[in-house]
Amino acid sequence: MAEKGGSGESRVPNYCRITMKLRDEDQFVERFSGNITATGVFIQTKKQRPVGTIVSLFAQLKTGEHLFAATSVVKLSRPAGEAHSGQLPGMSLQFLDVHPRDKEWLQGILERGDEEDDVEIEVSDPLAGD
């Protein structure tokens, strides 16, 4: 959602929160194993944010149990409906800050499987009233 700047022009919010609600840890592995590295992740979504947007990324179980969190920045934003050589719409996020506990968890995840599954992903701009 665009906001009006002081001079009347529209500006894009520079912050969003992404919360992934997963069935279990294995679902995270199944869904993201081909799209995550120690330095970032690709999130498939039709609600992309502009390059440079700061993202608070949270992965948790549907029960609310914490799996992983990272402050990230959008490095690539691929809109839906545009020709991208068959590539899926979404955002590539580069991790800026990951808690040491979560780095260890992520390292373990990177050593696991590669099947795909659907994950409920919410993208919102709480500072913009989204």
C-alpha positions in Angstrom: 0.0 0.0 0.0 1.5 3.3 -1.1 1.6 6.3 1.3 1.7 10.0 0.4 5.0 11.7 1.1 5.4 15.2 2.4 5.4 16.6 -1.2 2.3 14.7 -2.3 4.1 12.0 -4.2 3.5 8.3 -3.5 6.2 6.4 -1.6 6.5 2.7 -1.0 6.6 1.5 2.6 10.1 0.3 3.4 9.2 -2.4 5.9 7.1 -5.5 5.9 6.6 -8.6 8.1 6.4 -12.1 6.6 5.0 -14.8 8.8 5.1 -18.4 7.6 2.8 -20.7 9.5 3.9 -24.3 9.0 2.5 -27.7 9.9 5.9 -28.9 11.3 9.6 -28.4 10.8 9.6 -31.0 7.9 7.2 -28.8 6.0 9.7 -25.9 6.1 12.3 -28.3 4.7 10.0 -29.6 2.0 8.9 -26.1 0.9 12.2 -24.2 1.1 15.0 -26.6 0.6 15.6 -25.5 -3.0 15.1 -21.9 -2.2 17.1 -21.2 0.9 20.8 -20.7 1.7 22.8 -19.6 4.7 22.5 -16.1 3.4 18.9 -15.8 2.1 15.7 -17.3 0.9 13.3 -17.0 -2.0 9.7 -16.6 -0.9 7.0 -17.4 -3.5 4.2 -14.9 -3.1 2.0 -12.6 -5.2 2.5 -9.8 -2.6 6.0 -8.8 -3.5 7.7 -5.8 -2.0 10.1 -3.4 -3.7 13.9 -4.1 -3.8 15.4 -2.5 -0.7 12.4 -3.2 1.6 13.4 -4.4 5.1 11.6 -7.6 6.0 11.0 -9.2 9.4 10.8 -12.8 8.5 9.2 -15.3 10.9 8.8 -19.1 10.5 6.7 -20.7 13.1 4.5 -23.7 13.6 0.7 -23.2 13.4 0.8 -23.8 17.1 2.8 -20.6 17.4 6.1 -22.3 18.3 9.2 -20.4 16.9 11.3 -22.1 14.2 13.3 -19.3 12.7 13.5 -15.5 12.4 15.6 -13.1 10.5 15.8 -9.4 9.5 16.2 -9.4 5.8 16.2 -7.1 2.8 14.5 -7.6 -0.5 17.2 -8.2 -3.2 14.9 -9.2 -6.1 11.2 -8.8 -6.6 9.5 -10.8 -9.3 5.8 -9.8 -9.9 3.1 -12.2 -10.9 1.9 -12.0 -14.5 5.1 -10.9 -16.0 7.2 -13.0 -18.3 10.1 -14.4 -16.3 11.1 -17.5 -18.4 8.7 -19.7 -16.4 10.0 -18.4 -13.0 7.6 -18.1 -10.1 6.5 -14.7 -8.7 8.1 -13.8 -5.3 10.9 -12.1 -3.5 14.5 -13.0 -2.9 15.5 -12.0 0.7 19.0 -11.5 1.9 19.4 -12.2 5.6 20.9 -9.2 7.5 20.5 -10.4 11.1 19.9 -13.9 12.3 20.1 -14.9 15.9 22.9 -17.5 16.6 20.4 -20.1 17.7 18.5 -19.6 14.4 21.7 -19.9 12.4 22.3 -23.3 14.0 18.8 -24.4 13.2 19.1 -23.1 9.6 22.4 -25.0 9.1 20.6 -28.2 10.2 17.7 -27.5 7.8 20.1 -26.9 4.9 21.4 -30.5 5.3 17.9 -32.0 4.9 15.4 -33.0 2.1 14.0 -31.3 -1.0 10.3 -32.1 -1.6 7.7 -29.3 -2.1 4.5 -28.6 -0.2 2.1 -25.7 0.3 2.8 -23.3 3.2 0.5 -20.6 4.4 2.4 -17.3 4.1 1.2 -13.9 5.3 2.8 -10.7 4.0 1.8 -7.4 5.7 3.0 -3.9 6.2 2.0 -3.2 9.8 3.5 0.3 9.6 1.4 1.1 6.5 -1.9 -0.2 7.9 -1.9 -3.2 5.5 
